Amino acid sequence: MKRSVEEDVFIPLYPKSTVEDKSSLHSKFQERRFWSAVKLLSNLLLWDGIVQEDTVRDLGLSKLLNRYLLLNLLNTPPGPDNIEKCSKVVACLPERWFHDLKSGSTLPELLNFCQHLLQ
């Protein structure tokens, strides 16, 4: 899992002007790479409860979400595409991670993602 996150994930960051045209090759490639990384996140987080939670959280949230996915989300213009991407990321997160949290708080690894959602 660690090798997949560190060596197989690649989401290029193009200038906004390059990817605004959804039919451009750059935009399509960036979108495919983003959704591939979301699929990896989903698969990685399914190991929660089997593999040690700290390992799953580190690989899934600290490395994959915060290092790769969040950069793409921050460069996606506000609107339906960004909402869909964020919704898919949230759907990957195991609910049990949030059971013991106080109202209005979140996991430390999700602070940047939560700030993006609030904006």
C-alpha positions as CSV (number, residue, x, y, z in Angstrom):
1,M,0.0,0.0,0.0
2,K,2.8,2.4,0.9
3,R,4.5,1.8,-2.4
4,S,1.3,2.4,-4.3
5,V,0.8,5.8,-2.6
6,E,4.4,6.9,-2.9
7,E,5.2,5.6,-6.4
8,D,2.0,5.1,-8.4
9,V,0.0,8.3,-7.6
10,F,0.5,11.2,-10.0
11,I,-1.9,14.0,-10.4
12,P,-0.4,16.8,-12.6
13,L,-1.1,20.4,-11.7
14,Y,-1.7,22.4,-14.8
15,P,-2.5,26.1,-14.8
16,K,-6.3,26.8,-14.4
17,S,-6.4,28.3,-17.9
18,T,-5.2,24.9,-19.3
19,V,-7.8,22.8,-17.5
20,E,-10.8,25.2,-17.7
21,D,-11.7,23.6,-21.1
22,K,-13.0,20.2,-19.9
23,S,-12.5,18.7,-23.4
24,S,-8.8,19.5,-23.4
25,L,-6.4,16.6,-23.1
26,H,-4.7,18.1,-20.1
27,S,-8.0,18.4,-18.3
28,K,-9.1,14.9,-19.1
29,F,-5.8,13.4,-18.0
30,Q,-5.8,15.3,-14.7
31,E,-9.4,14.2,-14.0
32,R,-8.5,10.5,-14.7
33,R,-5.5,10.7,-12.4
34,F,-7.6,12.3,-9.7
35,W,-10.3,9.7,-9.8
36,S,-7.7,6.9,-9.9
37,A,-6.3,8.4,-6.7
38,V,-9.8,8.5,-5.1
39,K,-10.2,4.9,-6.0
40,L,-6.9,4.1,-4.3
41,L,-8.0,6.1,-1.2
42,S,-11.3,4.1,-1.1
43,N,-9.4,0.8,-1.3
44,L,-6.8,1.8,1.2
45,L,-9.4,2.9,3.8
46,L,-11.2,-0.4,3.4
47,W,-8.3,-1.9,5.2
48,D,-9.3,0.0,8.4
49,G,-9.9,-2.6,11.1
50,I,-7.6,-5.1,9.4
51,V,-4.3,-3.1,9.2
52,Q,-3.3,-0.9,12.1
53,E,-5.4,2.3,12.2
54,D,-2.4,4.6,12.4
55,T,-0.9,3.1,9.3
56,V,-4.2,3.4,7.3
57,R,-4.7,7.0,8.5
58,D,-1.1,8.0,7.7
59,L,-1.2,6.5,4.2
60,G,-4.8,7.5,3.3
61,L,-5.1,10.9,4.9
62,S,-1.7,12.3,5.6
63,K,-0.1,11.1,2.4
64,L,-2.8,10.5,-0.3
65,L,-5.4,13.0,0.7
66,N,-3.3,15.9,1.9
67,R,-0.4,15.4,-0.5
68,Y,-2.2,14.7,-3.7
69,L,-6.0,15.0,-3.7
70,L,-6.3,18.2,-1.7
71,L,-4.0,20.0,-4.2
72,N,-6.3,19.1,-7.0
73,L,-9.4,20.1,-5.0
74,L,-7.9,23.5,-4.2
75,N,-7.3,24.1,-7.9
76,T,-10.8,23.0,-8.9
77,P,-13.1,26.0,-9.3
78,P,-16.0,26.1,-6.9
79,G,-19.1,24.4,-8.3
80,P,-20.7,21.0,-9.0
81,D,-17.4,19.4,-10.0
82,N,-15.7,20.4,-6.7
83,I,-18.7,19.3,-4.7
84,E,-18.8,15.9,-6.4
85,K,-15.1,15.4,-5.8
86,C,-15.4,16.3,-2.1
87,S,-18.4,14.1,-1.6
88,K,-16.6,11.1,-3.1
89,V,-13.6,11.7,-0.7
90,V,-15.9,12.0,2.3
91,A,-17.7,8.8,1.3
92,C,-14.4,6.9,1.6
93,L,-13.9,7.9,5.2
94,P,-14.8,5.2,7.8
95,E,-17.6,6.4,10.0
96,R,-16.1,4.8,13.2
97,W,-13.3,7.3,13.1
98,F,-15.7,10.1,14.0
99,H,-17.8,8.4,16.7
100,D,-15.7,9.6,19.7
101,L,-15.1,13.1,18.4
102,K,-16.6,16.1,20.1
103,S,-19.1,18.1,18.1
104,G,-17.4,20.6,15.8
105,S,-14.1,18.8,15.8
106,T,-12.4,16.5,13.3
107,L,-9.3,14.3,12.9
108,P,-6.0,16.3,12.8
109,E,-5.3,14.9,9.4
110,L,-8.6,16.3,8.0
111,L,-8.1,19.9,9.2
112,N,-7.0,21.2,5.7
113,F,-9.7,19.3,4.0
114,C,-12.4,20.6,6.4
115,Q,-11.1,24.2,5.8
116,H,-11.5,23.6,2.1
117,L,-15.1,22.4,2.6
118,L,-16.0,25.4,4.7
119,Q,-14.7,27.8,2.0
